[in-house]
Amino acid sequence: MRRYPQENVEAGRRILLELARLFRSIGREFIVVGGWAAHLLVTECPRDGHQTGHHGTLDIDLMLSVVDLTPSDFRQIRDLLLQHQYKPSRSERRPFAFCRMAGDGHKIPILVDFMAPREWDKNTGSVFNREDIWFMPLDAGRLVREFNRQVQLTIDNGDGTQESETVLVADFPALMAMKGPALADRLGKANAPEGESPGEEVFDDRAEFQRGKHEKHAYDIACVVQACSPRTVAESIIHARQHVAGRDGDELERGLNCVWQHFSRIDASGPEAAAIARAQGDSERIPQYTNDAFFAMADFLERLGFEVTRPLPPPDHPLWRA
C-alpha cells in the first residue's frame, strides 16, 4: 500500500498552483486529470455532515486544454518549464514526465505527467513527441475536454495568508471514463505471470506496486462517490450519457463497465482495495471502510441501471423475523 504523507501532498498542491500561474502567464490552460482531479473534486463537494475526505496524491497528471497548438506554442511551454526548474524525465518508460523538487529544502520530488487526447497522433503507440515534450495518449481525452469544471485551488501559507488559483479539473463523467479502465488494467498487471513487464519502473515487488496502484484507483473512484454523494455523481453521468455518442459514448460506457465489474459485489476487488487505501495502514478500519465503499458504490451503480449483488443481512436482522 502506498502512503501519502501530508507534507508531500501539500508540496504537490503548491506545484500545481505554480503550474497554473505559469501557464496562465503565457495564455494557456491545462485540465487536471488522475488522482489530483479526484482530490480537488472531493475538496469542492459539500459534505452534508459526512467526513469523507481525500488523502491526496503525489504525481500530477495534466492534459493541455486545446488541440490547435503550433510548434512554437510547444517550444514556449517547454522553455517555460525548463526556466522554472522542471527537469525532463530521463526514464525510457516515463518520458512524458517532468520533475520539480519541492517542499522545505526542495527535497520532495514531484512528477508532472503530460497527457494529450489520443487523436493528437492516431499512429502512435504508447507515447508521442511534440517539440521535445513527450505526451502519454489519453483515450478519454475528448471527454475530459467536454466534461470539466473550474475548481478553486487554495494554499495556506501558515502565516495567516493564502494563495489561490482557479484550475480546470476533469469532472465526474471524464473521471470515471479514465479511472475505470485504469482500475482494471492495474489489477491485471498485478496478477501478471512472472517475467511479464508491467510497463513501469523496476520495483522490488512489482506485483505489490501494481496492487497499490489498483487500490489507489479504487479509492479515488469510491471516495468521489462517497464524498460528493452517489446521487450527485450519477446524475452528472446520466446527463453526460444524453449528450455524448459514438466513440466518446463508448469510452464512457467502457469506463463505467470497468467500475461496475470491480464494485458489483462486496467481495469484488474494488471495495476492499478502496478501503485499504483509505485506511492508510489502520487495518482495523478496513472492514468498515469496505462496507462504506461498497454500499455507496452500489447506490451509484444502481442509479445508472447496473445490477449489483447486495449481501444478505445477518441472521439476527429483523428482516428474518418478519
C-alpha positions in Angstrom: 0.0 0.0 0.0 1.3 3.4 -1.0 1.4 6.1 1.7 0.6 9.8 1.0 2.4 11.9 3.7 0.6 15.3 4.0 3.9 17.1 3.6 4.3 15.6 0.1 0.7 16.2 -0.7 1.0 19.8 0.3 4.1 20.1 -1.8 2.2 18.8 -4.8 -0.6 21.3 -4.2 2.0 24.1 -4.3 3.5 22.9 -7.5 0.0 22.6 -9.1 -0.7 26.2 -8.1 2.7 27.3 -9.5 1.9 25.5 -12.8 -1.5 27.2 -13.1 0.2 30.6 -12.7 3.0 29.7 -15.2 0.6 28.5 -17.9 -1.7 31.5 -17.3 1.3 33.8 -17.8 1.5 32.6 -21.4 -2.2 32.5 -22.0 -2.5 28.7 -21.7 -4.6 26.3 -19.5 -4.5 22.7 -18.7 -7.0 20.3 -17.2 -6.1 18.3 -14.1 -6.7 14.6 -14.5 -5.9 11.5 -12.5 -5.7 11.4 -8.7 -5.4 15.2 -8.3 -8.8 15.5 -10.2 -10.4 13.2 -7.6 -8.8 15.1 -4.7 -9.9 18.5 -6.0 -13.5 17.3 -6.8 -13.8 16.0 -3.2 -12.4 19.3 -1.8 -15.2 21.2 -3.7 -18.1 18.9 -2.7 -20.4 20.0 0.2 -20.0 17.4 2.9 -23.6 17.4 4.2 -22.3 16.2 7.5 -20.1 13.4 6.1 -16.5 13.4 7.0 -15.2 11.5 3.9 -12.2 13.5 2.6 -9.5 12.5 0.2 -6.0 11.8 1.4 -4.4 13.4 -1.6 -2.0 12.2 -4.1 1.6 12.8 -5.3 2.2 12.8 -9.0 0.4 15.5 -11.1 -1.3 14.4 -14.3 -2.2 17.3 -16.7 -3.8 17.4 -20.2 -3.5 20.5 -22.3 -6.9 22.1 -22.8 -6.6 22.9 -26.5 -5.7 20.9 -29.6 -4.6 23.7 -32.0 -1.2 24.4 -30.6 1.6 25.2 -33.0 5.2 24.0 -32.8 6.1 27.5 -31.4 3.5 27.0 -28.7 5.0 23.7 -27.6 8.5 25.2 -27.5 7.2 28.1 -25.4 5.7 25.6 -22.9 8.9 23.6 -22.7 11.1 26.7 -22.3 8.8 27.9 -19.5 9.1 24.6 -17.7 12.9 24.5 -18.0 13.3 28.1 -16.8 11.4 27.2 -13.6 13.4 24.1 -12.7 11.2 21.4 -14.2 13.6 18.8 -15.4 12.5 16.4 -18.2 12.5 12.7 -17.3 15.4 10.5 -18.4 13.3 7.4 -18.0 12.5 5.5 -21.2 9.4 4.2 -19.6 8.1 7.6 -18.5 9.5 10.2 -20.9 6.3 12.3 -20.6 7.2 13.4 -17.0 8.9 16.5 -15.7 10.4 16.5 -12.2 10.2 19.5 -9.9 11.9 19.5 -6.4 9.5 20.9 -3.8 8.9 21.3 -0.1 11.3 22.6 2.6 14.8 22.3 1.3 13.5 21.2 -2.1 13.8 17.6 -1.1 10.5 16.3 -2.3 10.4 15.2 -6.0 7.0 16.0 -7.7 6.5 14.3 -11.0 4.3 16.1 -13.6 3.0 13.9 -16.3 1.8 15.4 -19.6 -1.1 13.8 -21.4 -3.0 14.5 -24.6 -6.1 13.2 -26.4 -5.2 10.1 -28.4 -6.4 11.7 -31.6 -3.5 14.1 -31.5 -1.4 11.3 -33.0 -3.5 8.4 -34.2 -0.5 6.5 -35.5 1.3 6.4 -32.2 1.6 3.6 -29.6 2.3 4.5 -26.0 3.8 8.0 -26.2 4.4 10.7 -28.8 6.5 13.8 -29.0 5.8 17.5 -29.8 8.9 19.8 -30.0 10.7 17.8 -27.3 7.7 17.5 -25.0 6.5 13.9 -24.7 2.9 13.1 -24.1 1.0 10.0 -23.0 -2.1 9.4 -25.1 -5.4 9.5 -23.2 -8.3 7.5 -24.6 -10.8 9.6 -22.8 -9.2 12.9 -23.8 -12.2 14.2 -25.7 -14.5 13.5 -22.7 -12.0 15.4 -20.5 -12.2 18.4 -22.8 -16.0 18.3 -22.8 -16.7 17.5 -19.1 -14.5 19.6 -16.8 -15.2 22.2 -14.2 -13.4 25.1 -12.6 -12.1 24.5 -9.0 -10.5 26.9 -6.7 -7.1 25.7 -5.5 -6.1 27.4 -2.3 -2.9 27.1 -0.3 -2.5 28.2 3.3 0.9 29.8 3.8 0.9 29.2 7.6 1.2 32.9 8.4 -2.4 33.9 8.1 -2.2 34.4 4.3 -3.5 32.3 1.5 -2.7 31.9 -2.2 -5.4 30.8 -4.7 -5.7 30.0 -8.4 -8.6 28.6 -10.5 -7.8 25.3 -12.3 -9.8 23.2 -14.7 -10.5 19.7 -13.4 -11.9 16.6 -15.1 -15.5 16.2 -13.9 -17.3 13.0 -12.8 -18.0 11.5 -16.3 -14.5 12.0 -17.5 -13.0 10.8 -14.3 -15.0 7.5 -14.5 -14.0 7.1 -18.1 -10.3 7.4 -17.1 -10.3 5.6 -13.8 -12.4 2.6 -14.7 -10.1 1.1 -17.3 -7.0 2.1 -15.2 -8.6 0.2 -12.3 -8.9 -3.0 -14.4 -5.5 -2.5 -16.0 -3.6 -2.2 -12.8 -5.2 -5.4 -11.3 -4.3 -7.3 -14.4 -0.7 -6.2 -14.2 -0.5 -7.1 -10.5 -1.6 -10.6 -11.4 0.7 -10.9 -14.5 2.8 -14.0 -14.7 6.4 -13.7 -13.6 8.6 -12.4 -16.4 5.9 -10.1 -18.0 6.7 -6.4 -17.8 4.0 -4.3 -16.0 5.1 -1.3 -18.0 6.6 0.6 -15.0 9.9 1.2 -13.5 11.7 -1.7 -11.7 10.4 -2.3 -8.2 11.5 -4.9 -5.6 8.0 -6.3 -5.5 6.3 -5.5 -8.8 3.0 -7.1 -8.0 2.8 -5.2 -4.7 3.4 -1.9 -6.6 0.6 -2.7 -9.1 -1.8 -3.7 -6.4 -1.0 -0.4 -4.7 -1.9 1.4 -7.9 -5.1 -0.7 -8.1 -6.0 0.3 -4.6 -5.4 4.0 -5.3 -7.7 4.0 -8.4 -10.4 2.2 -6.5 -10.0 4.7 -3.6 -10.2 7.7 -6.0 -13.5 6.3 -7.5 -15.2 5.4 -4.2 -14.0 8.5 -2.4 -15.5 10.8 -5.0 -18.8 8.9 -5.0 -18.9 8.8 -1.1 -17.9 12.4 -0.6 -19.9 14.0 -3.4 -22.9 11.6 -3.0 -23.9 8.7 -5.2 -26.9 10.7 -6.4 -24.9 13.8 -7.5 -22.3 11.8 -9.3 -24.9 9.5 -11.0 -26.9 12.5 -12.2 -23.9 14.1 -13.7 -23.2 10.9 -15.7 -26.8 10.4 -16.7 -26.6 14.0 -18.2 -23.4 13.1 -20.0 -24.9 9.9 -21.4 -27.6 12.1 -23.0 -25.0 14.3 -24.7 -22.3 12.0 -26.0 -22.4 9.4 -28.7 -20.1 7.4 -30.9 -16.6 6.9 -29.7 -17.0 9.2 -26.7 -20.1 7.4 -25.6 -18.2 4.1 -25.9 -15.4 5.4 -23.8 -17.8 6.5 -21.1 -19.6 3.2 -21.0 -16.3 1.2 -21.1 -15.1 3.1 -18.0 -18.5 2.6 -16.2 -18.5 -1.1 -17.0 -15.0 -1.5 -15.6 -16.1 0.3 -12.4 -19.2 -2.0 -12.2 -17.1 -5.1 -12.6 -14.9 -4.2 -9.6 -17.7 -2.9 -7.3 -20.7 -5.0 -8.2 -20.3 -7.2 -5.1 -18.9 -6.6 -1.7 -16.3 -9.3 -2.3 -15.2 -7.9 -5.7 -11.8 -6.3 -5.7 -13.0 -2.7 -5.6 -14.5 -2.2 -2.1 -11.6 -3.7 -0.2 -9.0 -2.1 -2.4 -10.6 1.3 -1.8 -10.8 0.5 2.0 -7.1 -0.4 2.2 -6.0 2.8 0.5 -8.4 4.8 2.7 -7.2 3.1 5.9 -3.5 4.1 5.3 -2.2 1.3 7.5 -5.0 1.2 10.1 -6.1 -2.4 9.3 -8.8 -2.5 12.0 -10.9 0.0 9.9 -10.7 -1.9 6.7 -13.9 -4.0 7.2 -16.0 -0.9 7.9 -14.4 1.1 5.1 -15.1 -1.8 2.8 -18.8 -1.7 3.7 -18.8 2.1 3.3 -17.3 1.9 -0.2 -19.5 -0.9 -1.4 -22.9 0.5 -0.3 -22.1 4.0 -1.7 -20.9 2.4 -5.0 -24.0 0.1 -5.1 -26.3 3.1 -4.8 -24.3 4.9 -7.5 -24.3 2.0 -9.9 -28.0 1.1 -9.4 -28.9 4.7 -10.3 -27.1 4.1 -13.6 -29.0 0.9 -14.3 -26.3 -1.6 -13.3 -27.3 -4.7 -11.4 -25.5 -5.0 -8.0 -25.4 -8.1 -5.7 -26.1 -6.8 -2.2 -25.2 -9.1 0.7 -27.9 -10.7 2.8 -28.5 -9.2 6.2 -27.1 -11.1 9.2 -29.2 -13.9 10.8 -30.3 -11.7 13.8 -31.6 -8.9 11.4 -35.3 -8.0 11.9 -35.9 -8.9 8.3 -35.7 -12.6 9.1 -38.2 -12.3 12.0 -40.9 -10.6 9.8 
